[in-house]
Amino acid sequence: MACNLNTVFLPHRISACGREPVSSKTQGFCLPSSPADGGASLAWSALSHDSVLATSGSLHLSTTITRKSPTQTLIVTEERKSTTAGKFGRYGGKFVPETLMLCLSQLEAELKVVLHDEEFQAELATALKDYVGRETPLYLAQRITNHYKNSMGEGPEIYLKREDLNHCGAHKMNNAIAQAMLAKRIGRKSIVAATGAGQHGVATAAACAKLALECTIYMGRMDMERQSSNVTFMNLLGAEVRSVDGSFKDATSEAIRHWVNNLDSSYHLAGAPVGPHPCPAMVREFQSVIGKETRKQAMEKWGGKPDVLVACVGSGSNALGLFHEFVRDEDVRLIGVEAAGVGLESGKHSATLATGEVGVYQGAMSYLLQDEEGQIIGPHSVAVGLEYPGVSPELSFLKDIGRAEFYTVTDQEAIDAYRRVSQLEGIIPAMEASHAIAFLEKLCPTLPDGARVVVSCSGRGDKDAEMVLEHI
Ligand SMILES: Cc1ncc(COP(=O)(O)O)c(C=O)c1O
């Protein structure tokens, strides 16, 4: 199927009472069609009822979540044979031009096959073990634990889920290798991706090298300067890195344009659980290994579950990767930490769930950072990987039903945490992960003695060292 449309997914602000986007600036591109799965009005009505349906679990599970009280939810899961429409309550969907529908449907169909294909799963398991280096340790951070003990010597136990030890230094590799394998299986020769902090770009470039696929990575000009070591790695791995005026959101639009112009041969390798269905469910699925391992390791280490899970939220892939396995365990708290930048009141932040409003962006409905006109507000964070104006539809849904909690941490608090962990544990966490770790300052004094907290150490922080040294 040839396609030469210069098309991009455009932002839409959703009015408080409306069912339709109220503004849709064209910015020189063609407009997306209405939700192709026809599920928007169903989704809109969903939250006004006590019961909502979400496409949670694997693609073959549906999860009915019934609100018992504002703080309590009852979650029932049932097997479903048919495909889902990619909805998480009102969020998600496929707000795309008709020209992309066939591609997305093919991808959804192939994804359903590979999730149950023994040969693919065995190959993926081998790649995760021998290439990525899984499983990653669940590490008891004893000195951080001691740091948070009160005067009585009481406090929670802090564990780090060491995604920084993955090949290429972040959780991004879990998804990149799986999708690159999927792309190869459906006959694509070249991969296009966008990256912010560069971790997804490096992971994608490495996976492409391993699988002999061509690789083009789009990255914002400023981000290339801020994360220059990752640009060097991408080049060394054989990828072509193309700079884009703007930041990650602009790089994403450019990568999608590239893909739309080459639908026959190329594959857009999404690193974030955002965009049109099936991308959010697919990325979540390929990252869910983090939570599955955590459950097993917790059982081995203390014979139970964690009490609290904490992860930073940029677009949501490491958070969902950790949380997903535990969504139905009501006794496990799920905490997402967003970037408050230089302060929420300054407007210079990336706290989409804390301050955003619902809208449609890059093909799906979620919370968004947007102004009164429905135009996207540029996000800010000291952690480049957290700078995204949208967020996962699934996390948007978990926020609305009260299943996950979301808080924010400023640039300075994250920098302090980066240094604290480096000096207390000899582990240099990515600035993104430092946001999750920084939240321990507020969380730990509120927890009972012996509570077990697992924090996602989503990546390693060498890429951020220079910037942190400049701040000192
Ligand atoms: C190490 C690391 N952690 C976290 C993130 C944030 O992304 P997400 O919210 O999708 O996990 C990024 C993004 O680049 C990253 O590089």
The ligand as an ORCA input file, in Angstrom:
! r2SCAN-3c Opt
* xyz 0 1
  C      15.704      5.874     31.886
  C      14.348      6.385     31.555
  N      13.383      6.280     32.491
  C      12.143      6.732     32.261
  C      11.815      7.343     31.050
  C      10.427      7.873     30.878
  O       9.699      7.126     29.952
  P       8.507      6.194     30.416
  O       7.586      7.013     31.256
  O       7.876      5.768     29.137
  O       9.071      5.053     31.178
  C      12.787      7.470     30.043
  C      12.475      8.079     28.753
  O      13.301      8.247     27.895
  C      14.096      6.980     30.316
  O      15.079      7.083     29.407
*
